[in-house]
Amino acid sequence: MRILLTNDDGVYAPGLAAMERALRRLGKVFVVAPLHEQSGVAHSITFLTPLQARKVYVNDKHWAWTVDGSPADCVKLAVSTILPERPDLVVSGINGGLNAGVNILYSGTVAGAAEGAFNGITGIAVSLQYDENEPFQQAADLAVEVIGKILEHDRTAGRIYNLNIPLKALQKDSPEVKVVPMDAMQHWETFERRTDPMGRPYYWLAGEHDPRQPKPKKPEQLTDLIALAKGYITVTPLNFDVTDKHCLNKMSDWDLTPQDDVPPDREHTGPQVRVSWRT
């Protein structure tokens, strides 16, 4: 099996090296990863500037390619240009920090796996709960076991799987894996306001679950966030078709065509824009 390995923490991240060592048990591994950390870039791609790709050597041996772009860029370039043959599997990770709930939408790690699926290749994103002394190799070995079992059940081209490992699972002799949906609970995000040495304000994003959310009246559904909090390894199948099918059917009889008597646009004067660093 030919495996393309990428991440969003950068080519020198310890999680990437741990994953590469573990994946060798499944096949030949090709590493193509970002030059710099790309956390939170989601599925961004580079098209206004050229991409550079360079070889990375470890002990005088070619170990990886590094690309000065996003995880999606890495997979695009690897599949179309860098790799000698088309990969059978794309793995993205191990990420330092879980990618669950709505964070899936922001995750560069998940985007790397999804880009594989865009190209008709099974993509698996792997993330480990953050800790100052993250046990990446232990998590990578465990992740490869789960990946192997996923491939035993389904090798349908273009699937996306999101695999998360909490620290509690690594403390168990036989950690349990749960197949669960993404938790779509909204977040209450705040920005901490600070001041730089020049007296200018800046803002640092901080996010947490919205405490104003009402408690569910029905029995609690096991989602990725809840399962991870209970110490389960989670696997969530994803789909890049984000069409709201229910709403699409509901809109089928809506008449949204503009009327013929709509007046022409009037001339507008643009707003006067002024930027101030002091608020």
N, C-alpha and C positions, 0 to 999 in steps of 0.2 A: 504494500500500500504506500502511495506517495502522499505525504502530509505537509501542508503549508501551515507554518506556525507564525502568528503575528501577535501583537498586543497593543495597548495604548499607553503603557508606562515607559516605553522606550527600549531600545535594543540592549541597553546595559542593565535593565531591571533584573533582580535576582529571580523573580517569578518566571520570567521568560526562560532563563537558563535551566531552572528546575523542570519546567514543562518539557523542554527539549530533551532532557535526559530521560524523562519518564516515557515520552512518546516513542522513543526508539524501539520500545517493545512491540509497537504496533506496525512499524514500517520505517521507511526512509523519510527523514524530516528535513525540510527546507525552511530556514528562518528568514523572513523578510519583515522587518519591524521599523517603526518610526525612529528617527534620529533623536528626537526630543519627546518628552512626555506629552501625551495628547488626551489626557483625561477630560471628559465632558465635551468633547468636540462632536459627539454623536456621529451622524453619517456624512460629515462634511467631506468635500473633495476639493482638490486644487486644480483650477483650470485657468486662472489669470496669470499664473507664473509657472515657469518650468520646474520639473521635479529633478532632483539629483539623487542617484543611487550609488552607494559605495560599498565595497566589500569590507567586512569586519573579520579580523584574524584573531584567533586564540591559540597561543603557543605555535605561532607560524603556520597555523592551519586555517583555511577559509571556513569560518563558522556561520556567517550570516551576511545578508545584505541589509543595509540601512537606507531608508528613504526619508528625505526631509519633507514629510507630509503626514497625512492622517492615516489611521488604520485602514480606512477604505481605500486610500491611495495605494497603500502597500499591497493590498490584495489585488486591486485592479492591475497594477504594474507587474506583480509577480505572475499572475495567471496569463496575462497577455504578452509579456516580454521576457521577464527574468528567468523563469523556470524552464528547464529543458523539456519538461513534459507537464501536461495538465494534472493537477493534484486530484486525489480521490477524496480528500477531506481537508477542511480548513478549521484549525483550532486557534482561538484567540484567548491569550492569557498566559499564566495565571495573573489576574488583576489583583493588586493590593487593595482590597475593599470590596464589599459585596455590591452586586449590581442587581437589585431586586425592586419590585414595586415600580413606581413611575420613573425611577432612576434608569430603568432600561432604555427609556426614550432619549436620555442624555448620554448614554454610555458609548465611548469609543470602542470598548472591548466588544460589546454586543454588535456594534456596527461592523467590526472586522469579520465576525462570523456571518452576519447578514449579507455582506458583500460576496462572500463565498456562495451563499444561496442564490444571489442575483445571477451568478454565473453557472447555476445548475449544479453546485457542489454542496454537499452537506456541510454546514457550519456549526461549530459548537463553541460557545463562549464559556470561559471558566473563571470564577472569581472566588477569592478567599477573604473571609472577614478580616478587617484590619486589626493588626496588633503590632506593637513596637518590635517584637521579635517573631515575625511571621514565619511559621513552619512551612515554607513553600515546598520543600521536597516531599514531606509527608503528604501534603495536600495534593501535589502533582501525581504522586503514585496512586493515591486514592481516586483522583479524577480520571486517570487512565483506565482504571478498572471499570468505572461507571461508563466511560466512553465506549469501551470494548463491549459492554453489555447492550448499550444503545444500538451499536452497529450490528450486533447479533439479531436484534429484533427488527431493525428497519434500516435499509440502505437506500431508501428513496432519494433520488437526487434533488437537491434544493431545500432540504429540511433545515430549520434553525432550532437549536436547543440552547437554553440558557441554564448553566449549571453553577450553583452556588454552594459553598462549603463554609458552615459556621465553625468557629473554634471548638464549640462543644462537641461536634462530631468527631474531631480528632482525638478527643479524650476517651472515646469509647472503643471497646474491642471490636464491636460489629456495628458501626454506624448505619442507620436506616436511611434509605432514600425515598423521598416522596415526590410524586409527579403532581404538580400543583399549578393553578393559574396564577398569573401576575396579579398582585394586589393593586387595584386602581384607586385606592383611597387618596383623596386630595391632600396636598401638603399646605401647611401655613408657612410661607417663607418670609423671612425677615432679613433686612440688611443692617448690619452694625455700622453706624456712622463714626468715622474717625477723622483725624486731622493730620496732614503731613507737616514736615518741618517748615514749609513755606506758608502754612496757615490755610491751605486749601483742603476742603472736605473730600474724603473718598469713602467708599462703601464696600463692605465685605459681606458676601452672601452667607447666610446661615439658615439651614432648613430643618424643620421638625414636623412631626405629624400634627395636624390641626386639632388642638384640644377641644375645639368647638364642634367637632363632628359628633352627631348623635350616635349613641350605642345601638348596634343592630338589634332589632326585635326578634329576628329569626336566629336559630342556632348559628354560631360563628362558622363561616366557611373557612376551610383550611387553604390559605393562600401562601405565596412564597414568603412574605414577611412574617406571618404567624408561624409557619413551619420552621423557618430559620431561627426564630426566637426560642422555639422548643428544642432546638439542637438537631433538627433533621437536615440532611443534605437535600437540596431541592433541584428538580429538573422541570423546566417550563418550556413546552414547545411554542415557538413564536411563528408569526406570519408577517411578511412585509406588505401584504394587501391590507391597508388600513381603512378600507371602505366600510362605512356603517351600513350593513345590509338591511337592518330593520328600518332605519330612516330612509334608505334608498327606496324600499318598497312603499313606505308611507308617502313619499314625494312623487310617486308615479303618476298621480292624477292632478298634481299641482299645475296651474297655468302660470308660468313665469315669463311668458313672452311679452316684451314691452309693447304698449299700444302705439298705433301709427301716429297719434296726435301728440306725442311727447315733444315739448318745445326744444329747440336747439340750445346747446350750452351757451350760457352767457359768459362774457369776458370777465375774468376775475384777476384781481391784482394779488400777486403773491405776498405772503406775510413777510414782515421785516424781522430778520433773525438776529439776535444778539446773544452771545455766550458769556456767562459770568462764572468765574471759579469760586466766588464767595456767595454763600447762601445763608 
